Amino acid sequence: MAIQTQSSRASGPARVGLAAGDPEIASLLSRDRERHNHTLNFIASENYASPGRARGARLAPQRQVRARATRVRYYQGVGLVDDVETLAIERAKQLFGAEHANVQPHSGSTANQAAYYALLSLGDTVLGMDLSHGGHLTHGSPASFSGQQFTFVSYHLKADDETIDYDEVARLAREHRPKMIVAGASAYSRIIDWAAFRRIADEVGAYFLADMAHIAGLVAAGVHPSPVPHADVVTTTTHKSLRGPRGGLILCRAAHAKAIDRAVFPMLQGGPILGAVAARAVCFREAMQPEFVVYAQQIVDNARALANGLIAGGLQVVAGGTDNHLLVVKLLDRAYTGATLANALERAGIITSKSTVPGETRSPRQTSGVRFGTPAVTTRGVTAAQLGRVAELIVEVAEDPDDEARLGRINGKIREIAAELEQI
Ligand SMILES: Cc1ncc(COP(=O)(O)O)c(C=O)c1O
């Protein structure tokens, strides 16, 4: 019989810092952090979580599997983490004035998938915004499960002012009688009229799903109208303007609560990621504080300042400006593509994403647009005045994206502005 000695006994993972435990990953993460600090991050879907939220994610037990719906036990020993999840649910309901919340979806895409599975049958007709006009992949792209499992019909922006064509939405709804209408976008810069979508959905007997993934922080702060009073189901991510951990959230009317919960678990997911649920609870509490309203308003003020500067410099902006956290520069009149400009901007230290635009003539890999968002730089404390200077530098890059000497000079100026901001 083998006797286990102190030295041979199995022990848990050694508690060493990342730098000592895995220097390769530690070095890559530290270099990426450095990159963030000397550049300006205008990715509209990104943000920096507060230390409180990051700590919440780390402290929650990562080891607990707990495949379950809240308070329906498949595993013993989960009482306190049930309390964490219950608190997250109650705070989400309070923050957004919702009847029911599910805080378990791992991402915004999963949240949308759960909403479709809860309310639709495979093959049902759904009305969603066209991808090149600002919609999301999960709103019916043929490359996504949504376009493959459901029959999506797309609505568009109006040709004149590039705002949502509510008349077209109504016409398509009458013609196709969808089971669901989806509103919300990844690249739409104006206020969304949720009540108009509700009226159209009611007229044709459709469910109304609002995907506020991008603007949840603005909604929480009252800077953008809330879809919650109007929609049957509201989905969102928690990591964009809401400034929480990466993840998803579903809010819905009480009548849909059971169907939504079952679609998340056991239909789509197993155990929730408890660290992320705890961090979501911290995020919802932070978003209830008066400082968060100031932050959300500053996001919008900053996006307007950037849009105004770019327009003054001769660049075209989709819909002529912004009411929220993002704007899309339109390059249909230029000889170069969105990909070319986004790459040149990156060499100058300005981090953006290429984006398709209404009237798109180029492939999704090239595109004719570049999207800019202000949540992340606003977290670092950027001001509208600083963004006025940045807009001038963006205009200079757009004048000749191939001029490497110019990009190098602008990179120096961006580093100076980045050094004035909070370091992450
Ligand atoms: C409108 C919208 N919905 C859903 C998602 C999906 O979020 P995730 O990347 O967490 O799956 C996004 C992501 O950017 C989005 O913009």
The ligand as an SDF file (V2000), in Angstrom:
LIG
                    3D

 16 16  0  0  0  0  0  0  0  0999 V2000
  -26.1960   45.1410  -31.7770 C   0  0  0  0  0  0  0  0  0  0  0  0
  -25.3330   43.9950  -31.3260 C   0  0  0  0  0  0  0  0  0  0  0  0
  -25.9230   42.8820  -30.8730 N   0  0  0  0  0  0  0  0  0  0  0  0
  -25.2050   41.8240  -30.4540 C   0  0  0  0  0  0  0  0  0  0  0  0
  -23.8340   41.8420  -30.4530 C   0  0  0  0  0  0  0  0  0  0  0  0
  -23.0830   40.6100  -30.0710 C   0  0  0  0  0  0  0  0  0  0  0  0
  -22.3270   40.7120  -28.9370 O   0  0  0  0  0  0  0  0  0  0  0  0
  -21.2170   39.6230  -28.5890 P   0  0  0  0  0  0  0  0  0  0  0  0
  -19.9750   40.0140  -29.3090 O   0  0  0  0  0  0  0  0  0  0  0  0
  -21.1050   39.7100  -27.1020 O   0  0  0  0  0  0  0  0  0  0  0  0
  -21.7230   38.2860  -29.0330 O   0  0  0  0  0  0  0  0  0  0  0  0
  -23.1590   42.9930  -30.8900 C   0  0  0  0  0  0  0  0  0  0  0  0
  -21.6850   43.0350  -30.8770 C   0  0  0  0  0  0  0  0  0  0  0  0
  -21.0140   43.9420  -31.2000 O   0  0  0  0  0  0  0  0  0  0  0  0
  -23.9330   44.0840  -31.3550 C   0  0  0  0  0  0  0  0  0  0  0  0
  -23.3430   45.1870  -31.8300 O   0  0  0  0  0  0  0  0  0  0  0  0
  1  2  1  0
  2  3  1  0
  2 15  2  0
  3  4  2  0
  4  5  1  0
  5  6  1  0
  5 12  2  0
  6  7  1  0
  7  8  1  0
  8  9  2  0
  8 10  1  0
  8 11  1  0
 12 13  1  0
 12 15  1  0
 13 14  2  0
 15 16  1  0
M  END
$$$$
